[in-house]
Amino acid sequence: MTTKIIVITGGSAGIGAATAKLFAQRGDQVVLAARRLAELNQVAAECGASTLPVVTDVTRREEVEHLRDEAIRAFGHVDVWDQ
């Protein structure tokens, strides 16, 4: 199995957080996006050191573009974008 770079929006709680944890457990690199910094950082800590949290409001195009840029800067590319 090859490691994937996976961006997950809504990653601070619920299905997004659960999905992030599952991907991280199987060894994928996870980029977490959400508006709530404290919750986002908590989930990132639970996912592990290779997880990148990025505060993002997905209703704002410039913030989504920033999320994309941060993911590419950190990992070189994105394999999966999960919303």
Helices and strands as residue ranges (DSSP letters): E 5-9, H 14-25, E 29-34, H 37-47, E 52-55, H 61-75, E 80-82
